[in-house]
C-alpha cells in the first residue's frame, strides 16, 4: 500500500492525454440523456404550464381542457403526488406550487404522445391567478427586510478599532450580477418503471444520489426502489447539482402513474426561465490601509440574491465570506452575510460557488483604492499577499503561501510584464481615443466541500478473468475530463495499460450515497476511492504472484501489464496470467473503495475551523485595448501560471484553466442578466432568455495571445498522486480582465484617477466609466482655482479619508 500522493515510475497519470470521449464528442456519437429517448419505446413527453406572474396565488386550476387536445395522456398536479410535494432538500420548493414565486414557475405538467401534443395541452390548461406584490431586485429585498436562511458572521480582531486608527479609510458599495449556466445540454430526464414498480431514471445530474433521494420522497418510496444513472452531461457548471431533482421527480411520477417511460427535456427558453443562476451580490464595505498601503482592516456586509427558495444559498454565502480575503492578509476583519429572498428563480451553485463573489469585493476595493493611495495596483496586490505564517480570518493556516509569490514572479518574467507596461504607457500617451491597460490578479481558492460530510467518495473496481478492468465511481462526467483522470488513476495503480481499463456510467445502485461532483473535488475524492479499491485487489494479487515468482509479497511489482520481483533478472509474468491464477485460487477480484478527506473541521455557526484540504493558487496577467468612442474592447493577451500540484492529466487541466478563465471573463464583462423591474404586467420576467439577448463569450472574445503554464514542483502531499483540483479556481483569474479594463478606462483621465466600474463590465459600462474619467481630465484642464491637474477624479460610490 503506497501513500495517497506517492507517484510510481512509469505512471499513466501525468501523461498529456486527450479526453476519453473526445472522438465521440466531435463525431456526434456520444450519448446524452435525451439521446436515449430514440432507443426507448412508447415514450411520453412532458411540458410545463408556466405562470405569467412573478408572484401570485393560484386560485383555480382547470386541467380538463387539456384532455380535449389529441395526444394528451395525463396532466400531473399536486393531487397526484403520493409522497412529499417538494423538490428541495430544505423542504421549501413545492413541486406543484399553490403560490407562484417567480415568472415562469411551473404549476403543473402535461404528458403527451408527442412533445407538440404536450405543448398544446399545456396551452389549453386554464389557470386563474391572484397577483401578489413581488420583489425583483436585491435592493428591494434589503429595503423590505426580505431575507431567508441563516445570517452568518465572520470576524477576527477588532475591525472598528483598526479602522479608527488606520492612515487611510475608504468606504463604498458594489452590486454585481449573476450568471446563466448556459450548458450545451439543457435539463433532461428519462424515467422508466419495471414490472415491480421500481423506478429507473436517466438524468443529466451532477448529484445522482440526491436526485435519487428527492425522487424517492416525492414518490413515497425508499431509496433502494429508485436507481439514477448519469451517462454524461453536456456541461453542468454547478447548475445540475441541485436543480435536476425536481425534473427527474416529474418524469418519475409520470412513469409511475402511466406505466410508460416519460421524457422531460427543457428547451432553451424554459431552461433559462425555470432554472437557477449564479447568485448576484450586493456589498457594502469599509477598508483601512496603513501609510505603506497594507490592508489593516475590512468591514463588509454581503447580501446575496437567493431567489425564491434556499437551494444552496447558505453554503454559497459561507464560501463567499471565506474567500473575501482572496490572496491577501487582513489582520482585523468583520464580514456579515445574509441571503435576500426575491421573486426570481432559486439561485444555485455555479463554478466557484460563492468564491468569485467574495473575491470580487476585495479585488474591486484594491482596484478602486490603489490610485487614491498613490500605489501602483500591481504593487498594492503583491504587497498584501499572504505569507507562510499567516492564517485566514476563519483560522486556517495558509500552507504553501510561497506559491503565490512563485506564480506572480513567473507571470512577471514569462509575460514580460514590465516591458509591456512601459510600451502601454507610450501607446496611451500617443493615442487620445484608444487606450490599453494591463493588470495582474492572484487567486487563492480553498478545496473541499463546505459541508464536511460531503468530503467522501466510493468506487467499485472489477477485474475480470481475462484481465480487463471495469471501474465505477460516484463522480459524474460533464465534459471536464473526470473520467479520463479516473482511468489514468486506475491504470497507474494496477500497473496496466489504459487500454485494459473501461469506465462504466455513474449510477446509484453501483456506488451509493455519493456526493455531488462539485467543489472541484471530483478527482480528489473519486480518484482516492478508486486507488483504494485497486490497492485492495493488488494486495491479493501480490500474494498470488509472489508464490509463482518465489519472491516475498512486498517485492512484487506491477508495471505496464507485467508482474515481476524487484530484480530485473527475476521471472516476469503477464498481468493476465496472475489474474487467471488468482481466479483459479478463488481470490476475490473486485473491491469497493472508499475515501474520506482527513484533517477537516468546520463550525458553520462560529464560521471557524479548517474547512479546506488545501488552497489552489494562480496568477493571471491580462492586457486589453479600449475604444474611447464606444467602450468596445479587445483582449489582447493573457498569461497564466496556475498551481494544479502534480497534474493527473496536463492536457485536461490546461483545457480546464482556459475554459474556466473564459467563463469567468464572460461573467465579469459580457453576460448581463436582465429582469423586468417595471410595475407593468411583465414585472419579474427574465428579458434575456436566449443566446440572441444573452451575450456569451465566443471565439471573438478569446485573447489574441493566450499562454497557460502549470506551476512546476508543486506536489501536494495528501492528495491523489500529488495532484490538485482544477475545475473552479481558474475562473477567478478573470479578475485580471476586469482590472485591466479599469486601468484602460482610467488612462482616459488624469493620473491618479480612480475608476468605478459596473459589473458586468460590458462595452456600455466601460464607456460610461471612461467617460467619467475623461470628464475628470477636462475639469482638470479648465480649473482656475489652482487645483493640480493630476487631482483625483470623483468616484461617486467611494468615500475616503486620510
N, C-alpha and C positions, 0 to 999 in steps of 0.2 A: 504494500500500500504506500503510494507516494503522498507527499503533502499536496494540498489542493493547487498551489501555484507552481509547483515544480514541473518544468517542461523537459521532456526527454529529447535525446538526439533523434534526428530523422523524424521529427514531428510533422504531422499533416497540418496541425494548427500553425498559423503564421505564414502559410503559403498564400500568395495573391491569386485566389481562385474566383471564377465568375459565380454569380448566384446560381444555386442548384436548379432553379426553374427558369433561368434566363431564356433558354431556347423556346420553352413553352410559352413564355410571355410574348416574345416577339413574333412567334408564328401564330398566335391566337389559339393554341391547343390547350393552354392552361384552363382548368375548370374552376369556376367560381360558383357560389351558392346558386345563383339564378340559372346557371347553365344546366343544372340538374333537372330543371323542370321539363325540358325536352326529353329527358330519359325516364320520365315518370308518367304513368297513365292516369287519366281521369282527374287531372288536377283542377281544383277550383282556385279562383283568383280573388284577392281581397282589395277593396278600395275604401278609403275613409270618407266619412261625411265630416267636413271641416267647418268650424264655426267662423262666421264673418265678423266677430267681435273680439276685442282684446280682453274683455271681462264681461260676463253675462251669466244669468241663471237660465238653465234650460227649463222652460215651463211646460212645453208639450213636445213629445217626440212621436211622430206618426210614421211608422215603417211600412204600413200596409201598401201604400202606392208603389213601393219598390218591387213588390211581388208581382205587379202587373207588367213589369218590364221583362220581355223574353230573355231567358237565360239566367235570371236571378234565382239562386237556390236558397240563400239564407241571409238574414240580417242579424248581426250579432249586437246585443245590447247588454246592459248590466244584469238584466234578469237571467241571462244565460250562464253567468259565472258560477260554477259550483263551489269554488273556493273563496279566495280573497280578491276583491275587486281593486287590486293595487299592483302597480308595476315597479315600485321603488323600494329600495332597501330601508328607507326611512319611513315607509308607510304614509307618504304624503303625495302620492301620484296615482289617483284613481285611474284605472284603465278605461273605464267608461264614466266620464265625469257628469255630474249634475250641475256643476258650476264651471263654466268655461273660463280658463285662466290666461289664455293668450290667443291672439289672432291666428286661426288655423288649427286650433285644438280639435282633435277628432272626438266626436260624441258617440259615434257608432261606426260599424264597418259592414260593408256589403260583400257577400260572396257570390261570384258568378261563374258561369261556364267559361266565359272569356273575360279578359280584362275590360273590354269595351262594355260588356253586359254589366259588369260590376260598377263601372264608372257611371253608366246611365242609371242604374239602380240607385246609386248614391245620390245622384242629382234629383231623383224622384222622392227621396225621403224628405218629409216635411218637419221642420223644427221651428218652434216658437221660442224666442229669447226675451228675457228681461235685461236690457243693458244695465251695467253697473259701472261706477267710476273706475278708471284704470290709471295705473302708474306706469309710465312708459320709460322714463329715464331714471338713472341712479340719483340724480339731483332731486327729482320729485320724491323719490322714496326717502331720501335723507330728510327732506323738509317735512314729510308726512310721518316720519318715525317708523317707517315700514321696514322691519328687519326680521330675519329668521335665523334659527340655529344659534350656536354658541358664539359669544363675543370674547375673543381672546386678547390676552395682554402679555407682552414680552418686554422684559426690562433687565438692564444691568446698570449698576452705578446710580448716579443722580443726574438725570438729564437736565433738570431745571437749573441746578446749581452750576453745572458745566456751561450751559448756555448763558447764564448770567455773567459768568466770568470770561467768556470767550472774546477774543480780539475782534472777530467778525461774526455776525449773525445774520442769516438770511431766512426769509420765510416765503412760502408760496403754495400754490396748489397745482395739481396736474390731473387731467382726465384723459384716459385713453381707451380706445375701443377694443372690442373683442375680435374674433376671427372665425370665419367659417371653415370647417374642415375640408370641404370640397374634395374628398377622396374620389377616386375614379369610380368605384363601385358604391352605389347607394345602399341604404339598409335593405337587407334581404333575408328572408327566412322561408324554409320549405318544411312543413310538418307532415308526418305520416303516423298512422296508428296501426299496430299489428292486431292479430286475432285475439290477443289477451288484453287489448286496451292500452298497451304500453306505447308511450309516445317517443318518436324519434324525430329530432329537429335538426335540420341542417341550417346553420346560422352564420352570418358574417359578424362574428363577435370576437372581441379581444378577451372576453372573460366567460368561457363556456360553462364553468362551474356555477357562476352566479346566474347566467341565463337559465341553466337547469333548475336552480333554486326558485327563481321567480316563476318559471313555467309551472313547476310543481305546486307552488302555493296558490296560483291562480286557478289551477285545475283541481285543487283539493287532493293532490296525490303526494306520495312520498317520493323523495329524490331518486330512489332506485327504480322507479317506474318511468323515469324520463331520462333519455340519453340525448346529449347535444354534441354535434360534430361541427368542426370548422375546417374545411379543406384548406382554404387560404382566403385572404381578403385583398381586395383591390384598394388598399390604403385603409388606415384607421386613424392614426394621429391622436388617439385618445377618444375620438368621437364614437367609438364602438366598444368602450369599456363598460358603460352603464346603459347607454341608450338603446341597444338592440333588444333588451329583455322584454319590453312591452310588445314589440312587434312579433317576437318569437311566440309570446303568450297568445296573441291574437290568432296567429296561424295554428298553434296547437289547439286552442279552443275550438276553432272552426273544424279542424280534423276530427276532434273527439265528438263533436255534435253531428257531423255529416258522415263520418266514416270514410271520407275521401281525403286525399292529400290536399293541402292548402298552401298556396304560394302567396307571400306578401312581399312585394318589391316596390319601394317608393320610387316615383320618378324624381327628377332633379328638383323640381319646384316643391314637391311635397317634402322631400328630404331637407331642403333648406328651411322651409317654413315650419316644420314639425320637430326638428332635432336641435339639440343644444349647440352652443358655440363656446369659444374661449371666453372666459369672464372679462368683461370690461371693468375697469377700476377707476375710482376717484381717490386722490391722495391729497392730504394737507400735511405740510411739514415745516419744521424749523431746523436749521442746520447751523452748527457753530464750528468755526475754524480758528486755529491759533495764528500767530503772526507769521508763521512759516508755511501756512497752507495745510496744516494737518487737521483732519476732522477730529473734533473733540467731543461733539455731541450731536445726536439726532433725535428729534421728537416727531413722530409721524402717526397719522390716523389713516388706515387703509379701509376703503369701503368697496366691496366687490358687488357687481350686478349679478345676483344669483338667479334671476328669473323667477318663475312661479313656484318652484319647489327646490328642496335642498340638493338632491343629487349628490355630487361630490364637492359641493361648495365649501364645506368645513375643512377638509384636508387641503383643498386648493389654497384657501386663505392661510392655513398653517404654514404651508410651504412658501407662500409669498412672504410671510413675516420672517421665516427663517432664511430667506435669500435677499432681504432688503439691504444687507451688508455687501452683497456680491463678493468682491475680492479685497474689501477694504476694512481695516481695523478701525472700529468706532468704540472708543473706551466707555462712553456713557450714552445709553440709548433707551428709548421708550417707544414701543410700537403697539398701537391698538388696532385690532382688526374686527370688522363686522360685515355682515352679508345683507345686502338690500334685497327685499322681496318686490319684484316688479312683475308686470303682466307681459312677460316675454317667454319664449321657450326656456326650459330649465337649462341654464348654462352648465357646462360639464368639463370633463378632462380635455386638455389639449396639450400637445407636445410641450413639455416644460412644466405643466401642472402647477401654475402659480409662481414658479420660479422666475419666468420672464417678467411677470407683472411686478414682483418685488424688486428685481434688479433694475427695472425701468426707472423706479423712483430715484435710486441713488445715482444712476448714470445721468439722469436728467438734472439732478441737483449739481453734480460736478460740472456738467456741460454748461449750465447757466451761470454758475458761480465763479468758474475759472477766470473769465475776463474781469469780474468785479474784484477778484483777489489779486489781479495782475500776475497770475501764474499761467504758464502755458498748459493747456488741457492735458497733453501727454505727460508732462512732468507732475501735474497735480495728481493724476491717477497713480503713476508709479510711486510717488512719494507716500501714498497712503496704503500701499499693498500690505497684506498680512505678512507677518514674519513667523518663523518656526516656533516661537514661544507664545504665540497668541492663541486665544480661544474665541469661539464665536459668541454672540450675545446669549445664546442658549446653552453655553457651557461645553461645547465640543472642541477638543484640540484640533488645530488646523495642521494636520500632517502633510508633509511634503510641500509646504508653502513655497519652498525654493523653486518649485516647478513653475510658479507664476513668473518669477524673475527669468527663469530659463526660457520660457515661451516668449516673453516680452523681448528679451535680448536677441533671440533668434529671428523674430519678425523684423526687428530694427535692422539687423545685419542683412538678412537674405532679401528683405523687401527694399533695401537701400533707401530707408525712410528719410533720413536727414537730407540726403542729396535731393530727393524728390520734393521735400518741403521747401527747400531753397528755390527749386525750379518753379514750384507753385506760387511762391511769393512774387517771383519775377513775372510770371504769367498774369497774375491778378493785377499787378501794377500796370501792365501794358494793355489790359482788356477791360474796359469800363463796364461792358454789358454781359460778360461771361466770366464767371469765377469758378475756381476749383477749391476743393477742401480735402484734407487728409486727416483721418482720425484713427486712433487705436483704442480698443477696449478689451478688457480681460473678462474671463468667466471662471467662477468657482462654483461648481454645482454638486450638491450632495446626492449620493446614490444609495437608494433603498426606499422602500415604501414608508410613508409617514406612519402608517399603522403597522406596528412591529409584527403582528401575527401574519401579515401578508408575505413576510420575507421567508418563505418556504416553498419548496418545489418537489415534485416527484417525477419519476421516469420509469419506463418499463423497457427492458432490453431483452430481446430474444436472439439466441444463437441457434440456428437450425443445423440439422445433421450434416448438411453439405458445406457448412462453414459460412453461409451467408448470415447477415445480421440485420435485424429489424429493430428500429428504435421508435419509441413513442414517448413524448414528454408533454408537459402541461402548457407549454408556450404555444402561441399562435403565430402564424406567418402572415404578415400584412404587407410583404414586399421588402421588409427591412433586412432580410438575409439571415434571420434567426436559424432557420432550418439548415442553411448552408454551414453555419458555425457549429451546429449540433452534430452534423455528420462528421465534420472535421474533429470535434472533440471525441466522438466515439471511435473513429478510425485511429486517432492518436493513442487513446487509452488502450485499445485492444491490440494495437500494433499490426493493423491490417490495412490494405489499400482502401481508398474511399469507394472503389467500385464494389466492394463486398458489403457495403452498408446502404440500407434503404430506410427512409423515414416515413412512418405512417401518419395519416391525418390526426389532428388533435381531437380527442373525444373523451367524454366524461366517464365512460364505462371501462376505459383502459387506465387512466390516471385520474383519481378522484380528488376533490377538494383543492383544486389548483387556484393559484392567484391569477389575477389579470396579467396579461402581457403588457406591462406598463412600467412606469417609473424607471425606464432604461435598464431594468433588471432582468430582462428575459434571458440573456446569455449567462449572466452571473448565476442565477438561480437554477435554471434548467440544465445548463452545462455542468454545474457541480453535481446535480442529481444523476445525470447520465454518466458522468465519470464514476460516481459512487456505485452505480449498478454494474458498469463494466468491470470495475475493480473486484467486485464480488465474484463475477464469473472468472476473471483471470486468476483469482486466488485458488479456485477449484481446478482450473485447467493447469495451473502450475504444478500442482501435486501429481496430476496425470503425466505431464511432460517430464517431470523430474524422475519418475520411475522408468520411463523409456530411455532417457538420456543418461541415467546414472549420475545425476548431479543433485545437490541439495536444492530444496524448493526456492530459497531466496536467490539462488544463482540463475534461475530460469529467466530468459529474456524473450519478449515477443516483439519482433521488429519486421515491418514490411511484409507480413504474411508468413514469416519464418519463425520457428521456435528453436532456441539453442541455449547453451550454457554460456558462462562468462568468457570462456576461451574461444578464440577464433578457430581453433583446431577441433572444437567439440562437434559432435554429430549435429546435423540440422534436421529438423522435422518441419513439414509444412503445417500451416495453421489447420488445414482441413484434416490432416492425419490426427492431430491432437484432439480436435473436436470429435472425430469419429471414435477414437479410443475412449474419450470421456462418456460418450453416449453408451457405448458397449459396457462401460463400467457403471452405468446408471448414475452418472454425475449430473446434477441439475445444470442445465444450460440456459437458464433465463434468470433474471433478477429484477426486483423492484428497487430502484434507487431513491434516495431521499436526501434533501439538503435543507438546512436552516442556517440563516446568516447569524453568525455568532457576534457577540460584543455590542448588541444594540440595546438601548434602553431609552424610553421616552415617556415623560409625563406630559400628556397633552393639556392638562388643566394648568399646570405651572409653566408650560412651554419651556421645559428644561430637560436636558439629557444629551444622549449621543444617538440621534436617530439615523445617522448615515454610516454606512460601512467605510466609505472614503469619499474624497472630493475629486471630481474630474476638472482639469484645468485647461484653459486655452486662451489664445490671444489672436485677434484679427486686426489688420490694418486695411482700411477701405479708402479709396480715392474717388471723388465724384466731380462732375462738371455741371454747373447750373446755368441755365439761360435766364438772364435778368429780365427779359420781357415776358416770359411765360411761366417761369418756375420749373419748366421741364428740365430733367437731368439725366445724365448717363452715369452708370457705374463703371469707371474706367479700369480699376484694378483692385483685386483683393488678395491679400497674403494672410494665410492662416497657419499657425502651428498649434496642434491640438494633442492633448495627452490622452491616449487610449490604453496606457500600460503597454504590455507586450501584446500586440494585436493578435486576435484569433484568426482574423481574415482581413488583411490590409486593404484589398480591393473593395470589399464590402464596407469597411469602415470609412475609407475615403469617400465613397459614394454617399454614405450617411452624413458625413460632415458637409459635403457640398449641398445635398438636398436640404439638410436642416438649416444651413445658412440662408439659402434662397427662400425657404419658407418663412424664416424669421424676418428677412428683408421685406417679404410680401406683407406680413403683419404690420411692420413699422412704417412702410412707405406707400403701400398701394391699396390694401384690402380695407374697404370702407363700408362697414355695415350701416345701413340707414333704415330706421323705423319711422313711420309716420307719427310725428309728435303733435299734429294738429288736433283740434277738437272736432274735426269732421267725422263722417261716417266710417272712414278707414283708419281711425286712430289705432296705433299699435300694429298696423300691418307692416311687415318687412318689405321695404321697397326694392331691396337688392336681392332678387330671387333667382338670378341666373347668371351665367358667365357673361351675358351682354351688359349687365348692370353691376356686377361684382368683379372688380379687376384682379386677376390672378397674375403672379409673376410668370413670365414665359421666356422664350429664348431671347427676346429683345431686351429683357431686364437682366440677363446674365452679364457678369463682368467681362469686359473685353480680355482681361488677363486674370486668370484665377489659379493661384498657387496654394495647394494644400499639402502640408508636411506633418507627419506624425512625429511627436516628440520621441527621441531615442533615449535608451537607458532609463525606461520608465516602468520597470517591472513592479507589479502590485502584489505584495505578499497577501495571502489570504483570499485571493480571487482565482477563479479557474484559469490555470495555466498563465497566471500573471497578467491577465488582461484587465481592461476597464470598460465600463459601459460607454456607449457612443450615441445612442438614439437622440436624447434630448439636449445635452449640453451645447452642441454646435449651433442650435437655433439662436442662442443668446449672443453669439459672436456678431450677429447682425446689428447690434447696437452701434457698431463701428460705422455702418452706413448712415444711420440717423445722425450720429455725431459729426460725420463728415459733411452732411447736408447743413448742419448748424454752422460749421466752420465756413462753408462756402457762402451761406446767407450773410454771415457776419462780415465777410470780406466786402460786401456792398456798402458797409457803413464805416464809420471812423474806427481807428484802433481802439480796442477795449470794448467793443460792442457786445453786449450780452443778448443772445437771441432766444426768444421764446418760440418754440416750435410745436405746432399741433401734432397730434398723433391720431391716425396715420399721417406721415409727412408726405402727402400727395403733392403733385406739382402745384396745385392751387394753394395748399398750406405753405409750401416753400415760397411761393411768390409773395404771399402776404407777409411772411417773416422777413424776406429780403427787402420788401418794400418798406417795412418799418425801419429796418437797418439803414436803408438808403435815405429815408426821411430824416433820420438822426444825422446823417452825413450832411444833408442840405442845411439842417438847422445849425450845425456847427460852422458851416461856411458863411452864413449870413449873420451870425451872432455879433452883437455890438456891445455886449456888456463885459467883455474881457474874459469870457469863459474859454478855456483852451479848446482848440479844435478837436482834440482827441478825448474829449469827455465821454463818459459812458452814455450810450443811448438808453432811454427809459425802457424798462421791462415791466409791463403792466401788472403781471401776477407775481412778481418777486419784489419783496421789500427787504432792505438790509440796513445794518448799522455797522460801524467800525471803520 
